Amino acid sequence: VSGLERAEMNSLLQARQALSDFFQNLKPGSGGDVLGFLAPELAGRYVDKAALRRERFGAETYLSFEIIDFRISDDGGEIKLRYFLAEASQGTALIRQRAVTFRDSGGAWRIAEFDNFEFD
């Protein structure tokens, strides 16, 4: 990250915060609007938070995530994050590699794709 320009670093930090807030709001019992973290075309695929959670993540309980890689598009309008997600499922801890693509949508970084592992 040391080679990033200030604007790129700010965008990367905003996308990281958006991913953190997304997972906080995805937790069962949280009152947050998780669909608000998705780009409109992706948010339209899900009826509510429960449908998103069920389809994309299952019933696991999320413990933590750690970003392991990122890419910023040449025009700065897209950021891809690859991360490890630690989960607890039926008493077993699992660590899965996942990926997410953020796009600048209306001045905010919103999730546009899940599990796009293709990094340019």
Backbone as a chain_set.jsonl record, in Angstrom:
{"seq": "VSGLERAEMNSLLQARQALSDFFQNLKPGSGGDVLGFLAPELAGRYVDKAALRRERFGAETYLSFEIIDFRISDDGGEIKLRYFLAEASQGTALIRQRAVTFRDSGGAWRIAEFDNFEFD", "coords": {"N": [[0.809, -1.199, 0.0], [2.13, 1.128, 0.256], [2.86, 2.383, -2.085], [0.656, 3.674, -3.061], [-1.306, 6.426, -4.207], [-2.625, 9.3, -2.478], [-5.447, 9.605, -2.882], [-6.13, 7.055, -3.824], [-5.453, 5.51, -1.598], [-7.267, 6.531, 0.286], [-9.674, 5.696, -0.933], [-9.352, 2.91, -0.826], [-9.297, 2.501, 1.962], [-11.882, 3.366, 2.582], [-13.407, 1.425, 1.215], [-12.615, -0.852, 2.634], [-13.67, -0.215, 5.156], [-16.361, -0.168, 4.489], [-16.753, -2.892, 3.92], [-16.308, -3.99, 6.452], [-18.407, -2.759, 7.894], [-20.543, -3.852, 6.478], [-20.385, -6.612, 7.2], [-20.828, -6.35, 9.957], [-23.475, -5.451, 9.991], [-24.697, -7.584, 8.789], [-24.89, -9.561, 10.625], [-27.003, -11.74, 12.515], [-29.751, -10.344, 14.228], [-28.769, -7.769, 14.242], [-29.781, -4.47, 13.594], [-29.239, -3.188, 11.265], [-29.278, -1.924, 7.857], [-28.398, -3.96, 5.598], [-28.584, -4.266, 2.833], [-28.161, -1.772, 1.845], [-25.454, -1.549, 1.508], [-24.9, -2.636, -0.874], [-24.479, -2.361, -4.42], [-27.013, -0.873, -6.491], [-27.957, -2.63, -8.604], [-27.183, -5.134, -7.672], [-28.346, -5.261, -5.141], [-31.021, -5.435, -5.809], [-31.44, -8.104, -6.29], [-32.039, -9.415, -3.977], [-34.474, -10.034, -1.501], [-34.46, -9.363, 1.208], [-32.364, -8.94, 4.162], [-32.093, -11.499, 5.293], [-32.442, -13.199, 3.085], [-30.229, -12.512, 1.513], [-28.128, -13.237, 3.244], [-28.616, -16.01, 3.536], [-28.346, -16.953, 0.87], [-25.755, -16.086, 0.046], [-23.98, -16.557, 2.172], [-24.848, -18.528, 3.934], [-25.699, -20.127, 7.052], [-23.722, -19.524, 8.841], [-21.847, -18.165, 11.614], [-20.09, -15.217, 11.824], [-16.775, -14.593, 12.599], [-14.429, -13.059, 12.153], [-12.669, -11.061, 9.674], [-9.989, -10.814, 7.321], [-8.227, -8.84, 5.175], [-6.387, -9.824, 2.385], [-5.428, -9.187, -0.091], [-5.611, -6.762, -2.734], [-6.983, -4.887, -5.477], [-7.011, -2.008, -7.463], [-8.87, -0.475, -9.928], [-7.731, 0.917, -13.071], [-9.027, 3.332, -13.64], [-9.897, 4.03, -11.157], [-12.465, 3.531, -10.277], [-13.266, 1.08, -9.324], [-12.75, -1.391, -6.87], [-11.225, -4.324, -5.852], [-11.308, -6.706, -3.34], [-9.637, -9.277, -1.733], [-10.082, -11.689, 0.746], [-9.743, -13.397, 3.906], [-12.201, -15.149, 5.616], [-13.198, -15.844, 8.763], [-15.211, -18.235, 10.207], [-17.812, -19.641, 12.241], [-19.361, -22.673, 12.401], [-21.749, -24.828, 13.394], [-20.281, -25.486, 15.715], [-17.715, -25.757, 14.712], [-14.761, -24.196, 13.637], [-14.118, -22.382, 10.726], [-12.076, -21.326, 8.01], [-12.327, -19.37, 5.267], [-11.463, -18.426, 1.952], [-12.457, -15.528, 0.38], [-13.878, -13.142, -1.927], [-14.595, -9.802, -2.988], [-16.083, -7.286, -4.954], [-15.996, -3.865, -5.154], [-17.745, -0.967, -6.247], [-17.677, 2.457, -7.115], [-20.427, 4.143, -6.26], [-22.594, 6.566, -6.521], [-20.98, 8.223, -4.933], [-20.235, 6.606, -2.831], [-18.662, 3.584, -1.708], [-19.824, 0.624, -2.862], [-20.867, -2.793, -2.729], [-20.53, -4.67, -5.599], [-20.111, -7.142, -6.709], [-19.877, -10.5, -5.592], [-17.383, -12.809, -4.603], [-15.636, -12.676, -6.852], [-12.867, -13.749, -8.048], [-11.055, -13.116, -9.973], [-8.345, -11.301, -10.555], [-7.002, -8.544, -12.13]], "CA": [[0.0, 0.0, 0.0], [2.978, 2.313, 0.351], [2.973, 3.026, -3.391], [-0.618, 4.263, -3.464], [-1.519, 7.858, -4.073], [-3.527, 9.616, -1.368], [-6.839, 9.324, -3.267], [-6.27, 5.597, -3.874], [-5.424, 5.021, -0.218], [-8.559, 6.879, 0.882], [-10.687, 4.808, -1.512], [-9.124, 1.574, -0.281], [-9.737, 2.523, 3.356], [-13.345, 3.46, 2.58], [-13.926, 0.11, 0.826], [-12.379, -1.747, 3.775], [-14.651, 0.135, 6.185], [-17.67, -0.613, 3.996], [-16.814, -4.341, 4.102], [-16.461, -4.208, 7.889], [-19.773, -2.373, 8.256], [-21.422, -4.843, 5.859], [-20.407, -7.805, 8.037], [-21.47, -6.0, 11.23], [-24.917, -5.362, 9.761], [-25.174, -8.883, 8.318], [-25.076, -10.445, 11.777], [-28.388, -11.88, 12.987], [-30.094, -9.486, 15.349], [-28.393, -6.371, 14.033], [-30.886, -3.763, 12.957], [-28.736, -2.426, 10.136], [-29.736, -2.17, 6.49], [-27.266, -4.544, 4.878], [-28.75, -4.086, 1.388], [-27.632, -0.456, 1.522], [-24.036, -1.677, 1.188], [-24.812, -3.236, -2.198], [-24.825, -1.538, -5.578], [-28.448, -1.086, -6.761], [-28.243, -3.805, -9.434], [-26.997, -6.327, -6.852], [-29.338, -5.218, -4.056], [-32.31, -5.836, -6.356], [-31.531, -9.57, -6.358], [-32.369, -9.961, -2.667], [-35.691, -9.499, -0.891], [-34.104, -8.783, 2.498], [-31.08, -9.368, 4.713], [-32.102, -12.951, 5.485], [-32.246, -13.834, 1.775], [-28.823, -12.29, 1.155], [-27.295, -14.068, 4.126], [-28.844, -17.419, 3.208], [-27.818, -17.285, -0.457], [-24.333, -15.807, -0.119], [-23.109, -16.939, 3.281], [-25.369, -19.628, 4.732], [-26.11, -19.839, 8.432], [-22.551, -19.409, 9.692], [-21.61, -16.996, 12.447], [-18.814, -14.671, 11.389], [-15.897, -14.212, 13.686], [-13.572, -11.966, 11.724], [-12.149, -11.15, 8.321], [-8.693, -10.177, 7.121], [-7.956, -8.589, 3.759], [-5.074, -10.351, 2.029], [-4.985, -8.652, -1.373], [-6.546, -5.801, -3.31], [-6.68, -4.291, -6.782], [-7.762, -0.808, -7.792], [-8.907, -0.339, -11.384], [-6.961, 2.049, -13.599], [-9.805, 4.575, -13.547], [-10.199, 4.275, -9.755], [-13.88, 3.349, -9.998], [-13.545, -0.271, -8.849], [-11.768, -1.971, -5.958], [-11.463, -5.732, -5.537], [-10.654, -7.146, -2.115], [-9.615, -10.709, -1.434], [-9.969, -11.739, 2.199], [-10.07, -14.611, 4.633], [-13.337, -14.98, 6.502], [-13.261, -16.873, 9.794], [-16.611, -18.518, 10.502], [-18.118, -20.746, 13.142], [-20.529, -23.387, 11.907], [-22.045, -26.047, 14.147], [-19.193, -25.76, 16.64], [-16.445, -25.901, 14.018], [-14.234, -22.961, 13.055], [-13.72, -22.517, 9.326], [-11.502, -20.132, 7.389], [-12.575, -19.44, 3.831], [-11.014, -17.301, 1.157], [-13.567, -14.927, -0.345], [-13.524, -11.915, -2.643], [-15.704, -8.895, -3.21], [-15.767, -6.158, -5.827], [-16.69, -2.623, -4.841], [-17.787, 0.085, -7.265], [-18.079, 3.776, -6.639], [-21.824, 4.301, -6.638], [-23.173, 7.725, -5.849], [-20.056, 8.766, -3.94], [-19.945, 5.623, -1.774], [-18.208, 2.288, -2.195], [-20.867, -0.382, -2.664], [-20.522, -4.119, -3.244], [-21.113, -4.921, -6.91], [-19.97, -8.569, -7.011], [-19.318, -11.383, -4.57], [-16.545, -13.942, -4.998], [-14.958, -12.516, -8.128], [-11.459, -13.956, -7.725], [-10.21, -12.727, -11.092], [-7.646, -10.043, -10.356], [-6.264, -8.168, -13.347]], "C": [[0.853, 1.266, 0.0], [3.1, 3.052, -0.977], [1.7, 3.705, -3.869], [-0.604, 5.775, -3.318], [-2.555, 8.088, -2.973], [-4.983, 9.266, -1.693], [-7.086, 7.818, -3.316], [-6.31, 5.006, -2.466], [-6.749, 5.328, 0.477], [-9.668, 5.969, 0.369], [-10.571, 3.403, -0.942], [-9.6, 1.496, 1.172], [-11.253, 2.611, 3.462], [-13.977, 2.124, 2.209], [-13.75, -0.889, 1.963], [-13.4, -1.475, 4.884], [-16.048, -0.315, 5.772], [-17.824, -2.125, 4.163], [-17.009, -4.675, 5.583], [-17.881, -3.884, 8.334], [-20.799, -3.352, 7.685], [-21.528, -6.078, 6.753], [-21.051, -7.524, 9.399], [-22.989, -6.008, 11.081], [-25.519, -6.676, 9.283], [-25.472, -9.834, 9.474], [-26.548, -10.534, 12.155], [-28.618, -10.98, 14.196], [-29.66, -8.047, 15.197], [-29.519, -5.693, 13.266], [-30.487, -3.026, 11.696], [-29.307, -2.856, 8.795], [-28.567, -2.672, 5.655], [-27.377, -4.341, 3.364], [-28.249, -2.723, 0.933], [-26.147, -0.465, 1.19], [-23.812, -2.257, -0.21], [-25.133, -2.21, -3.275], [-26.275, -1.853, -5.95], [-28.754, -2.337, -7.577], [-28.067, -5.113, -8.672], [-28.047, -6.386, -5.745], [-30.701, -5.691, -4.541], [-32.504, -7.343, -6.449], [-32.029, -10.193, -5.054], [-33.587, -9.253, -2.084], [-35.359, -8.772, 0.409], [-32.764, -9.347, 2.955], [-31.013, -10.886, 4.856], [-31.857, -13.687, 4.167], [-30.796, -13.687, 1.316], [-27.924, -13.202, 1.965], [-27.393, -15.541, 3.758], [-28.171, -17.786, 1.881], [-26.304, -17.137, -0.55], [-23.448, -16.426, 0.949], [-23.611, -18.107, 4.11], [-25.667, -19.187, 6.146], [-24.931, -19.618, 9.37], [-22.557, -18.117, 10.517], [-20.211, -16.491, 12.11], [-18.01, -14.187, 12.571], [-15.055, -12.999, 13.307], [-13.236, -12.123, 10.246], [-10.816, -10.415, 8.262], [-8.44, -10.052, 5.63], [-6.539, -9.044, 3.461], [-4.548, -9.791, 0.722], [-6.029, -7.661, -1.871], [-6.061, -5.383, -4.692], [-7.574, -3.075, -6.944], [-7.71, -0.655, -9.299], [-8.15, 0.909, -11.818], [-7.707, 3.371, -13.482], [-10.226, 4.901, -12.119], [-11.646, 4.048, -9.366], [-14.253, 1.983, -9.452], [-12.398, -0.745, -7.967], [-12.176, -3.414, -5.699], [-10.65, -6.078, -4.299], [-10.746, -8.655, -2.016], [-9.35, -10.815, 0.066], [-10.217, -13.154, 2.704], [-11.216, -14.278, 5.567], [-13.347, -16.144, 7.48], [-14.718, -17.014, 10.225], [-16.71, -19.608, 11.556], [-19.402, -21.378, 12.649], [-20.666, -24.694, 12.666], [-20.866, -26.46, 15.032], [-17.828, -25.919, 16.013], [-16.023, -24.559, 13.441], [-13.747, -23.249, 11.643], [-13.069, -21.214, 8.869], [-11.638, -20.314, 5.894], [-11.974, -18.218, 3.153], [-12.197, -16.806, 0.336], [-13.042, -13.696, -1.084], [-14.782, -11.088, -2.853], [-15.207, -7.753, -4.098], [-16.634, -4.981, -5.417], [-16.653, -1.708, -6.048], [-18.225, 1.375, -6.608], [-19.481, 4.031, -7.168], [-22.409, 5.466, -5.844], [-22.298, 8.29, -4.753], [-19.755, 7.844, -2.783], [-19.489, 4.321, -2.417], [-19.25, 1.249, -1.835], [-20.432, -1.697, -3.32], [-21.278, -4.359, -4.545], [-21.053, -6.401, -7.296], [-19.411, -9.286, -5.791], [-18.465, -12.444, -5.252], [-16.03, -13.869, -6.429], [-13.468, -12.578, -7.845], [-10.52, -13.545, -8.85], [-9.631, -11.339, -10.842], [-6.855, -9.751, -11.623], [-4.792, -7.999, -13.068]], "O": [[0.339, 2.359, -0.234], [3.415, 4.242, -0.987], [1.668, 4.255, -4.97], [0.031, 6.324, -2.417], [-3.275, 7.167, -2.589], [-5.677, 8.687, -0.856], [-8.145, 7.354, -2.893], [-7.106, 4.111, -2.181], [-7.292, 4.476, 1.18], [-10.51, 5.517, 1.145], [-11.579, 2.777, -0.614], [-10.241, 0.52, 1.561], [-11.847, 1.993, 4.346], [-14.972, 1.723, 2.813], [-14.647, -1.69, 2.226], [-13.933, -2.411, 5.481], [-16.826, -0.786, 6.602], [-18.907, -2.597, 4.51], [-17.799, -5.558, 5.918], [-18.491, -4.657, 9.074], [-21.806, -3.647, 8.329], [-22.632, -6.542, 7.037], [-21.751, -8.383, 9.934], [-23.7, -6.515, 11.949], [-26.733, -6.861, 9.365], [-26.22, -10.798, 9.315], [-27.263, -9.532, 12.123], [-27.765, -10.878, 15.077], [-30.125, -7.181, 15.939], [-30.133, -6.297, 12.387], [-31.302, -2.313, 11.112], [-29.755, -3.989, 8.62], [-27.83, -1.876, 5.072], [-26.356, -4.253, 2.683], [-27.943, -2.539, -0.246], [-25.632, 0.511, 0.646], [-22.676, -2.357, -0.673], [-25.947, -1.309, -3.073], [-26.727, -2.98, -5.748], [-29.718, -3.041, -7.276], [-28.728, -6.102, -8.988], [-28.576, -7.458, -5.45], [-31.46, -6.283, -3.774], [-33.622, -7.808, -6.666], [-32.398, -11.367, -5.029], [-33.711, -8.031, -2.166], [-35.901, -7.702, 0.686], [-32.119, -10.12, 2.246], [-29.98, -11.49, 4.568], [-31.141, -14.688, 4.14], [-30.207, -14.632, 0.793], [-27.05, -13.869, 1.41], [-26.382, -16.237, 3.677], [-27.504, -18.816, 1.786], [-25.638, -17.974, -1.161], [-22.301, -16.782, 0.679], [-22.857, -18.636, 4.926], [-25.865, -18.0, 6.404], [-25.123, -19.533, 10.583], [-23.19, -17.125, 10.154], [-19.254, -17.266, 12.113], [-18.509, -13.461, 13.431], [-14.982, -12.028, 14.059], [-13.481, -13.169, 9.645], [-10.555, -9.51, 9.054], [-8.441, -11.048, 4.907], [-5.602, -8.702, 4.182], [-3.355, -9.898, 0.441], [-7.193, -7.719, -1.473], [-4.882, -5.511, -5.022], [-8.756, -3.113, -6.601], [-6.632, -0.698, -9.891], [-7.955, 1.836, -11.033], [-7.094, 4.413, -13.251], [-10.846, 5.937, -11.883], [-12.027, 4.343, -8.233], [-15.42, 1.737, -9.147], [-11.227, -0.528, -8.278], [-13.329, -3.694, -5.368], [-9.458, -5.781, -4.219], [-11.816, -9.235, -2.196], [-8.491, -10.111, 0.598], [-10.816, -13.986, 2.022], [-11.204, -13.242, 6.233], [-13.487, -17.298, 7.076], [-15.373, -16.029, 10.566], [-15.784, -20.401, 11.731], [-20.417, -20.699, 12.496], [-19.797, -25.563, 12.587], [-20.501, -27.634, 15.089], [-16.861, -26.194, 16.723], [-16.83, -23.862, 12.826], [-13.053, -24.236, 11.4], [-13.469, -20.13, 9.294], [-11.135, -21.281, 5.321], [-11.975, -17.119, 3.707], [-12.864, -17.597, -0.331], [-11.905, -13.272, -0.882], [-15.892, -11.619, -2.889], [-14.06, -7.319, -3.996], [-17.857, -5.092, -5.344], [-15.666, -1.668, -6.783], [-19.03, 1.385, -5.677], [-19.692, 4.124, -8.377], [-22.678, 5.351, -4.648], [-22.806, 8.785, -3.747], [-19.084, 8.252, -1.835], [-19.886, 3.999, -3.537], [-19.532, 1.015, -0.66], [-19.725, -1.704, -4.328], [-22.504, -4.264, -4.591], [-21.85, -6.863, -8.113], [-18.583, -8.747, -5.058], [-18.79, -12.915, -6.342], [-15.991, -14.878, -7.134], [-12.867, -11.58, -7.447], [-9.302, -13.621, -8.69], [-10.339, -10.334, -10.909], [-6.128, -10.608, -12.126], [-4.023, -7.686, -13.977]]}, "num_chains": 1, "name": "protein.A"}
